[in-house]
Amino acid sequence: MYKLYGHLGSPYSIKMRSLMRYRQIPFEFKSRKTDWEYAHQQVKVKVIPILEYPDGRFQNDSTVLIDNLEQCHPQRSVIPELEADAFLALLIEDMADEWLTKSMYAYRWAHPAHTQWTGKLIAFDQLFGDDLSLPSIEQFGAEFSRRQVTRNALVGCTQDNMPLIQHIGDQVLDIMERHVVDHPFLFGTRPSIADFGIYGQISQFIIDLAAIEPSQQRAPYTMRWLQHMDDLSGCEGQWRQPTEAYPAAVEALLALIGEQYLPFLLANEAAIVSGADSVEISVSGFNYRQTPFKYQVKCLQQLCQAYRNLSDSARVELQPLLHKHNCLEALQG
């Protein structure tokens, strides 16, 4: 039996919980603070979710976990059958994990009027069944909120960056709102890694006070889509066929990636190489600045490697689409 260590306030935990439910892989969700403190001792990088395998191994990083599960459990795959679609799904998932997440983090920790409330909710989740009492909730919640708020500048959630960060979230909500009324998922009638990536981040928009009302007003059907994504264990569907055009949402997400996310990854890589202490870009009419992240250099390298690993026919098929949305040059390395 697998054990997934995480909590309800972690977008990556919820992403993995939903994915494993859809894939009908038996697991236990271990969401108490004492659970994931134990799991932290088993991994080098102490971040959740952490998956304990039936053989006793521990692993984290949701994208790595998804790949590992694909190798162990071929049924109900979340990787599209068409090679080109599989690459696009990976690209969209990476954008959600590393770029859309800034909107999630800002909604949660960059709005002072709401951060204490969010901290208490997360404290309630993590103490549930252990040391649950009003004093412990309020104390742990206050400490957790203070710690997370201090990370705002590190992840780019500053007041100067807020116009772009808000724009990212609004764009994705607008794209998905136009999409979900006609299509359940991005690459057919079954969910892909891209759907789960987007779901993980915006799943938090229905619990954080700063996000609830604007998100509900802007994208009510997308907010309902989140409820369906929570448990797709009974979902049956088919992948997009080669004769079917890509949904407009896929192209819109690629446009966002080409205009914002890939330029950010390239600027981040250049900052790391040069030893600069900040990444600065101007995209979509907004200025953005943050501390460079080594992990996001790895993200760019992995995306470029995935593109190089494509068959010649898949690259030929994708090149016009990627060029159209300003993605090709960055991915060619």
ZIJOFEN-V80043 format. One record per residue. RES is the residue in three letters. SS is DSSP state (a for helix, b for strand, c for the rest). OMEGA is omega in degrees with one decimal (none if undefined). D_FIRST is the distance of its C-alpha to the first C-alpha in Angstrom with 2 decimals. Layout:
RES & SS & OMEGA & D_FIRST
RES & SS & OMEGA & D_FIRST
This chain:
MET & c & 174.9 & 0.00
TYR & b & 172.3 & 3.79
LYS & b & -179.8 & 6.57
LEU & b & -179.1 & 9.88
TYR & b & -179.7 & 12.89
GLY & c & 174.8 & 16.06
HIS & c & -171.8 & 18.65
LEU & c & 180.0 & 20.69
GLY & c & 179.3 & 23.63
SER & c & -178.6 & 21.97
PRO & a & -179.0 & 22.68
TYR & a & 175.0 & 20.20
SER & a & -178.7 & 17.36
ILE & a & 174.4 & 18.50
LYS & a & -177.6 & 18.92
MET & a & 178.9 & 15.31
ARG & a & 179.0 & 14.09
SER & a & -179.0 & 16.59
LEU & a & -178.9 & 15.82
MET & a & 173.6 & 12.14
ARG & a & 179.2 & 13.41
TYR & a & -175.5 & 16.13
ARG & c & 178.5 & 14.14
GLN & c & 175.9 & 12.12
ILE & c & -177.7 & 8.78
PRO & c & 179.1 & 6.25
PHE & b & 171.7 & 5.59
GLU & b & 176.8 & 7.43
PHE & b & -175.9 & 10.84
LYS & b & -168.0 & 12.33
SER & c & 178.9 & 15.99
ARG & c & 179.4 & 18.19
LYS & a & 179.5 & 20.51
THR & a & 178.6 & 19.47
ASP & a & -174.4 & 15.81
TRP & a & 169.5 & 16.87
GLU & a & 174.5 & 19.72
TYR & a & -178.7 & 17.36
ALA & a & 177.7 & 15.48
HIS & a & -178.9 & 19.01
GLN & c & -174.2 & 19.80
GLN & c & -176.5 & 17.30
VAL & c & -177.8 & 18.86
LYS & c & -180.0 & 22.49
VAL & c & -169.9 & 23.09
LYS & c & 176.9 & 22.11
VAL & c & 178.5 & 21.27
ILE & c & 5.2 & 18.48
PRO & c & 174.1 & 16.15
ILE & b & -179.6 & 14.06
LEU & b & 171.6 & 10.66
GLU & b & -177.5 & 8.63
TYR & c & 178.7 & 7.17
PRO & c & 179.7 & 5.11
ASP & c & 176.3 & 8.84
GLY & c & 176.7 & 9.76
ARG & c & 176.4 & 11.78
PHE & b & -179.4 & 12.76
GLN & b & 171.5 & 14.63
ASN & b & -170.9 & 16.63
ASP & c & -170.7 & 19.26
SER & a & -179.5 & 18.16
THR & a & 176.4 & 20.21
VAL & a & 179.3 & 18.79
LEU & a & 180.0 & 15.18
ILE & a & 179.5 & 16.36
ASP & a & 179.2 & 18.07
ASN & a & -179.9 & 15.22
LEU & a & 177.0 & 13.03
GLU & a & -179.3 & 16.25
GLN & a & -177.2 & 16.56
CYS & a & -173.3 & 13.17
HIS & c & -176.2 & 13.27
PRO & c & -177.0 & 16.96
GLN & c & 176.2 & 16.86
ARG & c & -179.6 & 18.01
SER & c & 174.1 & 18.95
VAL & c & 176.5 & 20.39
ILE & c & -178.5 & 22.94
PRO & c & -177.6 & 26.19
GLU & c & 179.8 & 27.51
LEU & c & -174.5 & 30.93
GLU & a & 179.9 & 31.11
ALA & a & 179.5 & 33.35
ASP & a & 179.1 & 31.15
ALA & a & 178.7 & 28.08
PHE & a & -179.9 & 30.18
LEU & a & 178.3 & 31.53
ALA & a & 177.4 & 28.13
LEU & a & -179.8 & 27.07
LEU & a & 179.7 & 30.41
ILE & a & 178.2 & 30.06
GLU & a & -178.9 & 26.54
ASP & a & 176.7 & 27.96
MET & a & 179.6 & 30.89
ALA & a & -177.4 & 28.78
ASP & a & -169.7 & 26.68
GLU & a & -176.1 & 29.83
TRP & a & 176.6 & 32.79
LEU & a & -179.4 & 31.93
THR & a & 178.5 & 29.98
LYS & a & 175.9 & 33.41
SER & a & 177.9 & 34.36
MET & a & -177.0 & 31.23
TYR & a & -179.1 & 31.95
ALA & a & 176.8 & 35.63
TYR & a & -174.0 & 35.19
ARG & a & -167.6 & 33.11
TRP & a & -178.6 & 35.05
ALA & c & 177.4 & 38.46
HIS & c & -172.6 & 39.87
PRO & a & -177.8 & 41.17
ALA & a & -173.2 & 41.80
HIS & a & -171.4 & 38.12
THR & a & 179.9 & 36.15
GLN & a & 178.2 & 36.40
TRP & a & 179.4 & 35.06
THR & a & 178.7 & 32.04
GLY & a & 179.4 & 31.46
LYS & a & 177.5 & 31.52
LEU & a & -179.6 & 29.00
ILE & a & 175.8 & 26.54
ALA & a & 177.3 & 27.35
PHE & a & 179.9 & 26.67
ASP & a & -172.3 & 23.19
GLN & a & 179.5 & 22.34
LEU & a & -175.9 & 24.01
PHE & c & 178.4 & 22.73
GLY & c & -179.9 & 21.82
ASP & c & -176.1 & 23.09
ASP & c & -172.8 & 26.72
LEU & c & 173.9 & 27.63
SER & c & -177.6 & 31.42
LEU & a & 178.2 & 33.98
PRO & a & -179.0 & 35.42
SER & a & 177.3 & 32.08
ILE & a & -176.1 & 31.14
GLU & a & 179.5 & 34.54
GLN & a & -179.0 & 34.62
PHE & a & 179.3 & 31.20
GLY & a & 179.0 & 31.83
ALA & a & 179.7 & 35.21
GLU & a & -179.6 & 33.96
PHE & a & 179.4 & 31.13
SER & a & -179.9 & 33.63
ARG & a & -178.8 & 36.18
ARG & a & -178.0 & 33.82
GLN & a & 179.5 & 32.67
VAL & a & 179.4 & 36.26
THR & c & -180.0 & 37.41
ARG & c & -177.2 & 35.17
ASN & c & -177.7 & 36.93
ALA & c & -178.7 & 39.46
LEU & c & -178.2 & 36.96
VAL & c & 174.7 & 35.01
GLY & c & -177.0 & 38.29
CYS & c & 178.1 & 38.30
THR & c & 179.5 & 41.97
GLN & c & 178.5 & 44.70
ASP & c & -177.8 & 46.39
ASN & c & -172.7 & 43.28
MET & a & 178.6 & 42.50
PRO & a & 178.7 & 44.55
LEU & a & -178.4 & 42.48
ILE & a & 176.4 & 39.14
GLN & a & -179.5 & 40.09
HIS & a & 179.3 & 41.25
ILE & a & -179.5 & 37.93
GLY & a & 179.6 & 36.09
ASP & a & 179.5 & 38.96
GLN & a & -177.9 & 39.01
VAL & a & 177.4 & 35.36
LEU & a & 179.9 & 35.71
ASP & a & 179.5 & 38.89
ILE & a & -177.3 & 37.38
MET & a & -179.4 & 34.40
GLU & a & 176.8 & 36.68
ARG & a & -174.4 & 38.91
HIS & a & -167.4 & 36.00
VAL & a & 178.0 & 33.71
VAL & c & 179.1 & 36.61
ASP & c & -175.1 & 36.96
HIS & c & 179.2 & 33.60
PRO & c & -174.4 & 30.04
PHE & c & -171.6 & 28.78
LEU & c & -174.1 & 30.44
PHE & c & 178.2 & 30.03
GLY & b & -179.3 & 30.16
THR & c & 172.7 & 28.69
ARG & c & -173.1 & 25.05
PRO & c & 178.1 & 23.62
SER & c & 176.2 & 23.62
ILE & a & 178.6 & 22.52
ALA & a & 178.7 & 25.93
ASP & a & -179.1 & 25.36
PHE & a & 177.4 & 22.17
GLY & a & 178.4 & 24.08
ILE & a & 179.6 & 26.97
TYR & a & -176.7 & 24.94
GLY & a & -177.9 & 23.15
GLN & a & -174.3 & 26.56
ILE & a & 172.0 & 28.52
SER & a & -179.4 & 25.84
GLN & a & -179.7 & 27.36
PHE & a & -179.5 & 30.83
ILE & a & 177.8 & 30.27
ILE & c & -178.9 & 29.62
ASP & c & -172.5 & 32.13
LEU & a & -177.7 & 35.65
ALA & a & -175.6 & 37.48
ALA & a & -168.4 & 35.56
ILE & a & -173.9 & 35.27
GLU & a & 179.4 & 38.84
PRO & a & 179.9 & 39.80
SER & a & 179.4 & 36.64
GLN & a & 179.0 & 37.09
GLN & a & -175.3 & 40.74
ARG & a & -170.9 & 40.22
ALA & c & -176.2 & 37.26
PRO & a & -179.5 & 36.58
TYR & a & 175.8 & 34.92
THR & a & 177.2 & 32.63
MET & a & 175.9 & 31.64
ARG & a & 176.4 & 30.83
TRP & a & 178.2 & 28.95
LEU & a & 179.5 & 26.54
GLN & a & 177.3 & 25.70
HIS & a & -178.4 & 24.92
MET & a & -176.3 & 22.78
ASP & a & 180.0 & 20.53
ASP & c & 179.5 & 18.80
LEU & c & -175.8 & 19.68
SER & c & 178.9 & 17.11
GLY & c & -177.2 & 20.24
CYS & c & 172.8 & 22.22
GLU & c & -179.0 & 23.78
GLY & c & -176.8 & 26.29
GLN & c & 173.9 & 28.06
TRP & b & 174.0 & 28.74
ARG & c & 178.0 & 32.27
GLN & c & -178.0 & 34.71
PRO & c & -179.4 & 37.11
THR & c & -179.0 & 40.04
GLU & c & 177.0 & 38.71
ALA & c & 173.7 & 39.83
TYR & c & 173.6 & 37.47
PRO & c & 179.2 & 37.28
ALA & a & -178.7 & 39.54
ALA & a & 179.1 & 36.58
VAL & a & 179.1 & 35.34
GLU & a & 179.6 & 38.85
ALA & a & 177.7 & 39.22
LEU & a & 175.8 & 36.06
LEU & a & 177.5 & 37.33
ALA & a & 176.9 & 40.66
LEU & a & -180.0 & 39.05
ILE & a & -178.8 & 37.21
GLY & a & -177.6 & 40.46
GLU & a & -172.2 & 42.58
GLN & a & -167.5 & 40.44
TYR & a & -179.8 & 37.14
LEU & a & 173.2 & 38.27
PRO & a & 176.5 & 41.52
PHE & a & -179.8 & 39.56
LEU & a & 179.3 & 37.36
LEU & a & 179.1 & 40.56
ALA & a & 177.8 & 42.37
ASN & a & 178.6 & 39.50
GLU & a & 180.0 & 39.51
ALA & a & 178.8 & 43.30
ALA & a & 178.3 & 43.18
ILE & a & -178.2 & 40.79
VAL & a & -176.7 & 42.99
SER & a & -177.2 & 46.19
GLY & c & 179.2 & 44.94
ALA & c & -178.3 & 45.78
ASP & c & 177.1 & 44.53
SER & c & 172.8 & 43.89
VAL & b & -179.9 & 42.96
GLU & b & 177.6 & 45.49
ILE & b & 170.5 & 45.53
SER & b & -177.7 & 47.41
VAL & b & 175.8 & 45.58
SER & c & 179.2 & 46.19
GLY & c & -178.9 & 49.18
PHE & b & 172.1 & 47.30
ASN & b & -177.8 & 47.30
TYR & b & -179.8 & 44.11
ARG & b & 175.9 & 43.69
GLN & b & 175.3 & 40.87
THR & c & 177.1 & 39.85
PRO & c & 178.1 & 38.57
PHE & c & 177.6 & 34.86
LYS & a & -177.7 & 33.90
TYR & a & -177.7 & 30.44
GLN & a & 167.4 & 32.22
VAL & a & 177.0 & 34.27
LYS & a & 178.9 & 31.06
CYS & a & 179.3 & 30.25
LEU & a & -179.7 & 33.69
GLN & a & -179.5 & 33.44
GLN & a & 177.6 & 30.15
LEU & a & 178.7 & 31.68
CYS & a & 178.1 & 34.81
GLN & a & 178.0 & 32.94
ALA & a & 177.4 & 31.00
TYR & a & 179.0 & 34.44
ARG & a & -178.2 & 35.92
ASN & c & 179.1 & 33.17
LEU & c & 173.5 & 34.11
SER & c & 179.1 & 36.18
ASP & a & -177.5 & 39.89
SER & a & 178.9 & 39.84
ALA & a & 178.0 & 37.08
ARG & a & 178.3 & 39.00
VAL & a & 179.3 & 42.17
GLU & a & -174.4 & 40.58
LEU & a & -171.7 & 39.21
GLN & a & 179.8 & 42.20
PRO & a & -179.2 & 44.42
LEU & a & -179.6 & 41.75
LEU & a & 177.1 & 40.71
HIS & a & 179.9 & 44.40
LYS & a & -175.3 & 45.25
HIS & c & 172.3 & 42.87
ASN & c & 178.7 & 43.75
CYS & c & -166.5 & 40.43
LEU & a & -174.2 & 41.61
GLU & a & -179.8 & 43.55
ALA & a & -176.3 & 40.84
LEU & a & 177.3 & 38.23
GLN & c & 175.4 & 40.68
GLY & c & none & 40.74
